Amino acid sequence: GVIWLAPHWGISGVVAGTLLGAGLHLLARIIGLRGKFFRYRPRLTWDQHYKRFLKLMTPKMLQHPLEEMTFLGFTVIASTLTAGSIVVMNFARNFQVMPVNTLGVTLALAVFPQLSRLGTIGHGKEFHQELNFAIRTTVLVSLLAAGFLWLLRNLIIGLLLGGGAFGSAAISATAATL
């Protein structure tokens, strides 16, 4: 769509190309499922596994709204400050979560399968050793990432956001907020 249709149709060409690509992908999936259709009937049983699932899920469900409400509170406070404060706060938050999104997710993907396996087979001692290693590694990597981000915040923000209307004052304000 971008290469062949956009020069003639503009942004509509990009949309048409995206829809055409998605349709062709769906067609390939349907062809691959030919002769393998099945009937799925959803059912909900209140057994021990479902109750355990809900028990494990509850803390994360409660944490999500708290995080969003905290961010809403920061947005309300920033809206009472000078013009551009909300933008500065949003950019600073994006930089703040960058190490979590890259390093934290990577560490979680690396350690959780092993912890799950050890917990399932009942190796308590090895589980606790692996958990302690994961916690120490997470704290160390988090502290290093936070220190790195704090030391180089002006440089990083200037390289990634600086220029145009985002001048040195905006870079300094974002770095200070971060």
C-alpha positions as CSV (number, residue, x, y, z in Angstrom):
1,G,0.0,0.0,0.0
2,V,2.8,2.4,0.8
3,I,4.9,1.6,-2.2
4,W,2.2,1.1,-4.9
5,L,-1.0,2.7,-3.8
6,A,0.0,5.7,-1.7
7,P,1.6,7.7,-4.6
8,H,-1.8,7.5,-6.4
9,W,-4.3,7.5,-3.5
10,G,-2.4,9.1,-0.6
11,I,-3.2,7.8,2.9
12,S,-6.2,5.9,1.5
13,G,-3.7,3.8,-0.4
14,V,-1.9,2.9,2.8
15,V,-5.2,1.9,4.4
16,A,-6.3,-0.1,1.3
17,G,-2.9,-1.9,1.2
18,T,-3.2,-2.8,4.9
19,L,-6.7,-4.1,4.5
20,L,-5.7,-6.1,1.4
21,G,-2.7,-7.6,3.2
22,A,-4.8,-8.5,6.2
23,G,-7.4,-10.1,3.9
24,L,-4.7,-12.1,2.1
25,H,-3.3,-13.3,5.5
26,L,-6.8,-14.3,6.6
27,L,-7.3,-16.2,3.3
28,A,-4.1,-18.1,3.8
29,R,-5.2,-19.1,7.3
30,I,-8.6,-20.2,6.1
31,I,-7.0,-22.3,3.4
32,G,-4.7,-23.9,6.0
33,L,-7.6,-24.8,8.2
34,R,-9.5,-26.4,5.3
35,G,-11.0,-29.7,6.6
36,K,-10.0,-29.0,10.2
37,F,-12.9,-27.1,11.5
38,F,-14.3,-28.0,14.9
39,R,-17.1,-26.9,17.1
40,Y,-16.2,-25.0,20.2
41,R,-18.6,-24.7,23.0
42,P,-17.5,-22.4,25.8
43,R,-18.2,-23.7,29.3
44,L,-17.3,-22.3,32.7
45,T,-16.8,-24.7,35.6
46,W,-16.1,-23.5,39.1
47,D,-13.5,-26.1,39.9
48,Q,-10.3,-25.7,41.9
49,H,-8.2,-24.6,38.9
50,Y,-10.5,-21.8,38.0
51,K,-10.7,-20.6,41.6
52,R,-6.9,-20.7,41.9
53,F,-6.7,-18.8,38.6
54,L,-9.0,-16.0,40.0
55,K,-7.0,-15.9,43.2
56,L,-3.7,-15.4,41.4
57,M,-5.2,-12.9,39.0
58,T,-6.7,-10.6,41.6
59,P,-3.6,-8.7,42.7
60,K,-2.7,-7.8,39.1
61,M,-6.3,-6.7,38.4
62,L,-6.3,-4.4,41.4
63,Q,-2.8,-3.0,40.5
64,H,-3.8,-1.8,37.0
65,P,-6.4,0.8,38.0
66,L,-4.1,2.1,40.7
67,E,-1.3,2.8,38.2
68,E,-3.7,4.6,35.8
69,M,-5.2,6.6,38.7
70,T,-1.8,7.6,39.8
71,F,-0.9,8.8,36.3
72,L,-4.3,10.6,36.1
73,G,-3.3,12.4,39.4
74,F,0.0,13.4,37.9
75,T,-1.8,14.7,34.8
76,V,-4.1,16.8,36.8
77,I,-1.2,18.3,38.7
78,A,0.7,18.9,35.5
79,S,-2.3,20.6,34.0
80,T,-2.1,23.3,36.6
81,L,1.5,24.1,35.7
82,T,2.9,26.0,32.7
83,A,1.9,25.2,29.1
84,G,3.6,22.0,27.9
85,S,3.9,20.4,31.3
86,I,1.6,17.4,30.4
87,V,3.8,16.7,27.3
88,V,7.0,16.9,29.4
89,M,5.5,14.5,32.0
90,N,4.3,12.1,29.3
91,F,7.8,12.1,27.6
92,A,9.5,11.6,31.0
93,R,7.2,8.7,31.8
94,N,7.9,7.1,28.4
95,F,11.6,7.3,29.2
96,Q,11.0,6.0,32.8
97,V,9.2,2.9,31.6
98,M,11.7,2.1,28.8
99,P,14.1,0.0,31.0
100,V,11.1,-1.8,32.5
101,N,9.7,-2.6,29.1
102,T,13.1,-3.8,27.7
103,L,15.0,-5.3,30.6
104,G,12.1,-6.2,32.9
105,V,10.2,-8.1,30.3
106,T,13.3,-9.9,29.1
107,L,14.2,-11.0,32.6
108,A,10.7,-12.2,33.2
109,L,10.6,-14.2,30.0
110,A,13.9,-15.7,30.9
111,V,13.2,-16.7,34.5
112,F,9.5,-17.5,34.8
113,P,9.6,-20.7,32.8
114,Q,12.3,-22.1,35.1
115,L,10.5,-20.9,38.2
116,S,7.3,-22.4,37.0
117,R,8.9,-25.7,36.2
118,L,10.7,-25.9,39.6
119,G,7.5,-24.9,41.4
120,T,5.4,-27.5,39.5
121,I,7.7,-30.4,40.2
122,G,8.1,-29.4,43.9
123,H,11.8,-28.6,44.1
124,G,11.5,-26.0,46.9
125,K,15.2,-25.4,47.5
126,E,16.1,-25.0,43.9
127,F,13.0,-22.8,43.4
128,H,14.1,-20.5,46.2
129,Q,17.7,-20.4,44.9
130,E,16.4,-19.4,41.4
131,L,14.0,-16.9,42.8
132,N,16.7,-15.3,44.9
133,F,19.0,-15.1,41.9
134,A,16.2,-13.6,39.8
135,I,15.5,-11.0,42.5
136,R,19.1,-10.0,42.9
137,T,19.6,-9.8,39.1
138,T,16.5,-7.7,38.7
139,V,17.5,-5.3,41.5
140,L,21.1,-5.0,40.1
141,V,20.0,-4.5,36.5
142,S,17.3,-2.0,37.6
143,L,19.7,0.0,39.6
144,L,22.2,0.1,36.8
145,A,19.5,1.1,34.3
146,A,18.2,3.8,36.6
147,G,21.7,5.1,37.2
148,F,22.5,5.0,33.5
149,L,19.3,6.8,32.6
150,W,19.8,9.4,35.3
151,L,23.4,10.2,34.3
152,L,22.7,10.4,30.5
153,R,19.1,11.7,30.7
154,N,19.9,15.1,29.0
155,L,21.9,13.4,26.2
156,I,19.3,10.7,25.6
157,I,16.4,13.0,25.6
158,G,18.2,15.5,23.4
159,L,19.1,12.8,20.9
160,L,15.7,11.2,20.7
161,L,13.4,14.2,21.1
162,G,15.5,17.4,20.6
163,G,15.0,19.6,17.6
164,G,12.3,21.7,16.1
165,A,9.8,22.9,18.6
166,F,11.3,20.6,21.3
167,G,14.2,22.9,22.2
168,S,16.7,23.0,25.0
169,A,14.1,24.3,27.6
170,A,11.9,21.3,26.9
171,I,14.8,18.9,27.0
172,S,15.9,20.3,30.4
173,A,12.3,20.2,31.8
174,T,11.9,16.6,30.6
175,A,15.2,15.6,32.0
176,A,14.4,17.2,35.4
177,T,11.0,15.4,35.4
178,L,12.6,12.1,34.6
